[in-house]
Amino acid sequence: QVQLVESGGGLVQPGGSLRLSCAASGFILSTYVMSWYRRAPGKERELLAVISSAGSTSNYADSVKGRFTISRDNAKNTVYLQMNSLKPDDTAVYYCNARHFTFDYWGQGTQVTVSS
């Protein structure tokens, strides 16, 4: 059974940090391009970061560049999103996505709330 399970979300104060994890099962993560998205209340889904299958290249949305870092550990079938200098505008449900040709998998999401 193919699954992506996000974890690591929660409540954090502005300026704080969180590390999200996305654990894959049922398929070999190392052949997939991995991405993190988020959806804030009342807003469209936003692509935040993408990392190549080998982890050699990554790209970021302007809204998170310099604050968020995407990484992967293919041996552990896991992708991470390190989030620093969090702002209230970062409050959203965060999703990971795995894509390889016609295969496209999503996790269930993890809530991140940035508030004092």
C-alpha positions as CSV (number, residue, x, y, z in Angstrom):
1,Q,0.0,0.0,0.0
2,V,1.4,3.3,-1.1
3,Q,1.5,5.9,1.7
4,L,3.1,9.3,2.5
5,V,2.8,10.3,6.1
6,E,3.7,13.8,7.3
7,S,4.6,14.6,10.8
8,G,6.3,17.3,12.9
9,G,3.7,20.0,12.7
10,G,2.3,21.9,15.7
11,L,2.1,25.2,17.3
12,V,5.1,27.4,17.3
13,Q,5.8,31.1,18.2
14,P,6.8,33.6,15.5
15,G,10.5,33.3,14.9
16,G,10.6,29.7,15.9
17,S,11.5,26.5,14.0
18,L,9.9,23.2,13.0
19,R,11.1,20.2,11.1
20,L,8.5,18.3,9.1
21,S,9.1,14.8,8.0
22,C,7.4,12.8,5.2
23,A,7.8,9.1,5.5
24,A,7.1,7.0,2.4
25,S,6.0,3.4,2.2
26,G,4.9,1.0,-0.5
27,F,7.3,2.5,-3.1
28,I,10.9,3.4,-3.6
29,L,11.3,7.0,-2.8
30,S,14.7,7.4,-4.5
31,T,13.1,7.5,-8.0
32,Y,10.7,10.2,-7.1
33,V,10.9,14.0,-7.2
34,M,9.6,15.2,-3.9
35,S,7.9,18.4,-3.1
36,W,6.3,20.2,-0.1
37,Y,3.2,22.3,-0.5
38,R,0.9,24.1,1.9
39,R,-2.6,25.3,1.9
40,A,-3.6,28.2,4.2
41,P,-7.2,28.9,5.1
42,G,-9.0,30.7,2.2
43,K,-5.9,30.4,-0.1
44,E,-4.8,28.3,-3.0
45,R,-2.4,25.5,-2.6
46,E,1.2,26.8,-2.7
47,L,4.3,24.9,-3.9
48,L,7.1,25.6,-1.4
49,A,10.1,23.4,-2.3
50,V,11.1,20.7,-4.7
51,I,14.1,18.3,-4.5
52,S,15.4,16.1,-7.2
53,S,15.3,12.3,-6.8
54,A,19.0,12.1,-5.9
55,G,18.8,15.2,-3.7
56,S,21.4,17.1,-5.8
57,T,19.1,20.1,-6.7
58,S,16.3,21.9,-4.9
59,N,14.2,24.9,-5.6
60,Y,12.1,27.2,-3.4
61,A,9.2,29.6,-3.6
62,D,10.2,33.2,-3.0
63,S,8.0,33.2,0.1
64,V,10.2,30.6,1.9
65,K,13.6,31.0,0.2
66,G,16.3,31.5,2.8
67,R,14.0,30.2,5.6
68,F,13.0,26.7,4.6
69,T,15.3,23.8,3.5
70,I,14.1,20.7,1.8
71,S,16.2,17.5,2.2
72,R,15.9,13.8,1.7
73,D,17.3,10.6,3.1
74,N,16.6,7.9,0.5
75,A,17.9,5.2,2.7
76,K,15.2,6.0,5.2
77,N,12.6,6.7,2.5
78,T,12.0,10.1,4.1
79,V,11.9,13.7,3.1
80,Y,12.2,16.7,5.4
81,L,11.3,20.3,5.5
82,Q,13.3,22.4,8.0
83,M,11.4,25.6,8.7
84,N,13.1,28.5,10.4
85,S,12.1,32.1,11.2
86,L,8.5,31.1,11.1
87,K,5.9,33.8,10.6
88,P,2.1,33.8,11.3
89,D,1.6,33.8,7.5
90,D,3.3,30.3,7.4
91,T,0.2,28.9,9.2
92,A,-1.2,26.2,7.0
93,V,-1.6,22.5,6.4
94,Y,1.6,21.2,4.9
95,Y,1.6,18.4,2.4
96,C,4.4,16.3,0.8
97,N,4.1,15.1,-2.7
98,A,5.9,12.3,-4.6
99,R,6.0,12.4,-8.4
100,H,7.5,10.0,-11.0
101,F,6.2,10.1,-14.5
102,T,2.4,9.3,-14.2
103,F,2.7,8.4,-10.5
104,D,1.6,11.2,-8.2
105,Y,1.2,10.6,-4.4
106,W,0.1,12.9,-1.6
107,G,0.2,12.7,2.1
108,Q,-2.7,13.6,4.4
109,G,-1.0,16.8,5.6
110,T,0.2,18.2,8.9
111,Q,-1.0,21.4,10.5
112,V,1.5,24.1,11.3
113,T,0.3,27.1,13.4
114,V,2.5,30.1,14.0
115,S,1.1,32.2,16.8
116,S,2.1,33.9,20.0
